[in-house]
Amino acid sequence: MREYNFDGLVGPTHHYAGLSYGNLASARSRGQAGDPRSAALQGLEKMRFLAQLGVAQALLPPPLRPNLHALHRLGFAGVSRDVLPRALRVAPELLALTGSSSSMWAANAATVAPSRDTADGRVHFTPANLSSMFHRSLEAESTTATLRAIFADSERFVVHDPLPAGALFADEGAANHSRLATSEAVLHVFGWGRAADASAAPRGFPARQTREASVACARLHGLREDQLLFLQQAPEAIDLGAFHSDVLCVGNEQLLLVHELCFAGAAPLAELRSRLGEEFELVVATDAELPVADAVHAYPFNSQLVSLPGGGMAIVAPEESRTTPTARAFLERVLSERNAVSAVHYVDVNGSMKNGGGPACLRLRVPLTEDEALAIPARVLLDDALYEAVRAWILRHYRDRVAPADLGDPEFFDENRRALSELSAILKVPIDLYE
């Protein structure tokens, strides 16, 4: 089994509307014009860099935005030339919500369980309903269609429907899920922010993931009880901007890097040690060493922790972690200690970071066997030829400046629809995702 990183390709409407309450970077960038071309190229270069390290890399195409279907359901009748200018005039906030390119943060696309862990021996996906945020909830339909097009072989893959929408089953996908493994045990660690019977809750910002949603995903995937651990996010950390657990922890195989304020209480870390055995490696950052505010700003935990073909692991961190002294010192400590990490690399994904998404936000981790990877019909596994084709496509079609008002331009919408249909042909997706 090998882990594939499916990165969300930045969409052509990428801009900064400040839509994600509780995401401090998103709020700070509100109102700025976006540079979709630069952001998309940054994401693509990160994918290429991972592939050059020997990490299996793939990509997910973005949906067409603004979402005309959603605007129709909200009372804007007609074709794009009728709907978009009117929405800009009378409800610009709705246009911004339906025009978001937030699907680029593929860590929120779904929760995934590999075939070696599931009851039926298939890879399971549950697309996230993202019901805590309206603009993100619109992704559930397109994500489900995209995953079913890519993972179409029903003998090897199961793409479930998203969980029912609503407060009880709010699901944010793999941003709150890590799979840890040693020779003694496999453990799926689910972080959650609120539950129907939980008394402690954040006071300032919303807790997005529910325990009920995490339990439902585990049940759908046929995971055994001894493979599961459900940990509450610390409410005080959510109030400081750690809206998902992957803002303050990252795990891979036998190694977990975690901030001491990621989860509520100290007992969960002791349970991890007892269940995973002596091979389990744990590196804890204290708040004195790395204040939560610095971790939220620089995202050293929202880095990619990846296994290398020759053994060992590498951390792929955002440039902001290099330029923030406390974050860089923590990563250098990880590198200096006796654990699996043999290298730390810094990448520029500032176009994503300004909206609160680090390298880890941009990818969905999908463990696949060789046969399962070969069963994917679409051309989404990155190689040199696909890199060059997608890069040329971005340079042909993406603008270097997009402001919120541009979303109301029907010409821009038609331009993007043509571009995405061309991308669909490049990726050889077996169905038209942009009808």
N, C-alpha and C positions, 0 to 999 in steps of 0.2 A: 504494500500500500504506500502511496506517495501523496503528499498534500499538494493540491493545485490551488493557487491563489487566483480567483476570478475577480478581477478589478472592474469596478463600474467606470465606464468611459464617461468623462465629463461631457454633459450635453451642451448644445449650442446656445441655450438660453441662460447659461450660468451667470448669475449676478448676485448682488447682496441686498436682500430685502429684509433681513433681520427677522425671519419668520419663526425661529426656534427659541421660544422662551425657556430660559434656564441654561442656554448655551451662550456663554459670555462672549466668545469671539464673534458669533453671529450677531449679537446685539451691538458690539462695538463697530462692526463693519456696515451696519444698516445704512442704506441710501447711496453707497458707493457704486460706481459703475463697475461691471465685471469685465474681465478679459477672457472670454471662453477659449480663445485660441491658445493663449499662454497656459491656462489651467489644464486644458486637454493635453497639450504637449508635455507638461510637467508630469501628469499622470501616466502618459505613455512611456516617458523616459524612465519613470520608476519601475514600470512593468519590465522594460528592457533590462534595466540594471539587475532586477531580481532574476530574470532569465539567465543573464550572464554569470550570476553567482551559482547557477545550476538548479535554481528553484523552479519548479513547474509553474508556468504562468499562463493565464487565459484572460479573456475580457468578456464583459457583459455590455451589450449595446444599450444606449439610453432610450427612454420613451419619447414620443413626440410631445412637445409642450409649446404653448399652453394646451391644457386638456379641454378640448372642445366638448367632449361628452359631459364632463363635470359642469361646465358653464351652461350647457343645455339644461341639465337637471336643476340648475339654480335660476332658471327663467330667462336665459338669453337665447332667443330663438334665431334660427337661420344658419347660413354658412359662415365661414370664417370672416368674410368681408363685412358681414352684418354684426357678428358677435364681438369680435375683438375691439374695434373702435368704440363700440357702445360700452363694453365692460371697462375700458380705460377711462371713459368719460364719467360713468356713474358709479363704478365700484372698482377703483384701481387696486384696492386691497385684495379683492377676489381674483383679479387678474394676476397679481403677484403670486398668490397662493397656487393657482392652477398652472402658473408658468415656471414653477421652481424646478431646478435641475438636481434636486436633492437625492435622486436615485443613484448619483455618482458614489454615495457612501454605501457601498455594497455590503459592509458588515451588518447593515440593517435589513438586507434583502430577505434573509431567511435564517432559520436554524437548520443545521445539517448534522446527520449522524451517519458514520461510515458503515458499509455493509458488514464488516467484521463484528460490529457491536449490536446490530439490530436483530430482532427475532426472526425475520424472514430472509435475512441475508442480502437485502437490497439497500442501496443508498437512499436515505430518506431526507426530503426537504419539506419544511413547513414555511412558506412565504409569510413574512411578518405582516400583520394587519396595520401596524403603525398608527393605531387609532388614537393615540394621545395627541397627535398633531394633524390637523386637517390636511395640510399640504402634503404630508408624508403618507397619509392614509390613501391618497390617490394612487400611490405606487403599487399597492397590493395586486390590483388587477393586471397591470402590465408586467410586474415581476413574475406572477404566476404563469402568464402566457410565455414569457421569455424562457423561464426555467423548463417549462414543458416542451418547448421547441428544442432546447439544447439537450435536455436529458429525456429523450423521447422513448428510449427502450424500456418498456414496462417490465421486462424480465430482470432488469438491473437497477432501475430507478423508480422511486415513488415521489411525485410532487403533490403533496396534499393541498387542499384548499386552505387559505388563511383561516386562522381561528375566528369565530364570530366576533364582530366588532362590538365595542362597548367597554365601559370602564373595568369590568371584572376580568376580561381577557386581553387587556392591552399588551401587545407583544412587539418588542423592538428588535427581534432577531438575534444574530450571533454576536452583536456588540455586548451582550450579557451572558455569553456562553463560552466556556473553554473546555477542551478535552485534554486531560492529563493522562499519561500512561507510563507505567513501569512494568517490569516482568511479573510483579505481584498483582497488579490491578489496573483497571481502566476506570477513570472517574470523569463524568460529565458534570462540570461545575456551572450551575446556573445562578447568576446574580439577579436579585429582584429588589425593587424599591418599595413596593406596597403590597398588602394582602388584605383580604376581607377581615381577617381576625388579628391584624397587627395593630398595636397601639402606637408605637414610635413611628413618626413620619416627618419628612422635611417640612419646614415652616415657610420657606421663601419660594422655592422652586418645586415644580411637580415631580413626583416619582413616576417614571414612565412605564417601567416593566412591572407586571404583577406576578406574584408567586403562582397564581392559578394558571396563567399563560405558560409559564415555564414547565409546570407539572403536565399540562396538556400536551405540550410539544414532546416531552419525554415519553408520554403514554402513546402518542401517535407513532413514534419512532420505534416502539417495541423495545425500549431499553429496560434492563433489569434494575430492580431496586438497589442492588449492591453496586451499581454503576453510577449512582446519582448522589449529588450533594447540592442542596439549595441554600444559598447564603444571602442574607439581607444586606443590601448596600447601606452603608452608614448614612443616616439622614443628614448629619452635619456636613458630610462630604457632598451630597447632592446640593445642599444649599450654597456650597462654595463653587459649584459649577461642574461637578463630576456627575453628569446626567446619565451616563452609562457606566457599567463597571469597567469597561475597557479603557476608561480615562485614567484609572488608577491601578490596573493590573493587566498583565499579559502572560500567557502560559503557552508552553509547547512541549510535547512529550513529557519528560520527567521534571521540567523546570518551570517554576512560577516566580515572576517578579511582581511584587505587590507593595502598595503603600499601606502603612499600618492603619490608615483611616478609610481604606476601601470598603471593608465589610464591618458590620456591627459586632463589636466584641472581639476578644482574642481567641476564644475557643475554636472557631472554624479552622484556624491555621494548625492547631494541634490535631484536629481530626484529619486534616489532609495528610499530615505526617503518619498518623496511625494507619490510615487506609492504604496509602501508596507505598509504605515501607521505606527501607533505608536508601533506596536509589533516588527517592524524591529529593529534589534540590529546591530550596526556598531562599529567595533574597528579598528582605523586607527593608523598605525605605521608611525611616522615621520622619515625623513631621518636622523635627528639629533639623534633620539633614536636608530634607526636600519638602518645604511647605506645600500644602495642597494648592495654594494659589499659583506657585511656580509650576507644579505638575500640570495644572489646568491650562496655564499659558503655553508651556513648552512641549507638552505631550510626550515625555519620555516613555510612558507606559503605553501610549497609543502608537507605539512602534510595532513593526513586524519582527517577531521572533521566529526565525526560520531555520530548519534543518539543512545542513549543507551536504552535498553528495559524498564528500570525502570524510564525513564525520564532524561532529561538533555543530554549533549553531552560530548564527550571526544576528545582530540587532540592526534593523534598518529604521533609523530615527529621523524625524524632521529636522531641518536646519535650525529651527528655533530651539531645539534641545542642545545643539552645539553652542549657541550664542547665549544661553541662559546658564550662568555658572553653576547653580545648584543642580540643575538637570544633567549637565555634562559631567559634573563630579560624581553623581550617582551612577551614570552609565559607565564611567571609567572605573568605579569601584566594582561594578558587576564584572567588567572585563578582567580586573586584576585578581578576583577571587577564584577559588577552585570550583568551577562549574563548567557547564557545557559551552559557554559563550567564548568564541575565539576571535570575534571581530565586531566592531561597531562602525556602521556606515551612516553618513548623513545625506539626506536627499532634500531637494527643494520642491515642496508641494505647497507653497505659500498660497496659491489660488484656492486650495482646499482649506488650509489652516485658517484663513481669514473668515471662513464660515464654520470653523470649529471641527474640522475633520483632518486627522493626521494620517500617516501611511496605513495604519491598521483600519481606519474607517473606510478606506477606499477599496478594501478587498473582502471577499467572502471565501473562507477556507473550506475547500471541498476535498476530503481524502478519497482517493480513487485507486483501484487496482489498475494494472496495465490494460486488462480486458475492458474494464469500465471506461477508461479514457478513450480506447479505440472505438467504443460504441457511440461516441458523440458524433452526430452527423454534421454539425455545423463546423465551420472553419474558425473556431474561437481560441484554439490553443496557440499561443504566441510563438512564432519563429521569426527569422530575419525577414522573410518575404512578407509575412502579415504585418510586421512592424512597419516596414517601408510603405506598404499599401495604405495602412491606416494613417500614418504620418502625412503622406501626400494628400489623403482625403481631408484631414483636418486643415491643412494649409490651403486647400482649394475652397473650403466651405465655411470655415469658422470666422466670425468677426473678432476683431481685437478690442471692441468696446461694445458692451450691451448695458443700457440703462433700463430701469423699470418701464419707462414709456415705450420702449421698442417692442414690448410684448403686445402692444395694441396695434401693431403694423401688420396687416394681412400679407404684405409682400414678404416680410421676415418669416412669417409662419409658413408660407408656401416654399420659400427658399430652404427652410429647415426640413420640411417634409420631403422635398426632392433629395436633399443631402442624405437623410436617414434611409430612404429607400435605396440609394446607392450603397450605403454602408451595409444594408441587409444583403445585397447581392455580393459584396466583397466577403462577408462572413458566411455566405451560403446557408443562411438560416432557412430551414425547410418551410416556414410559413411567413406570410407577410405581416410583420408586426406593426405596420404603419398604414393599414387600409383606412 
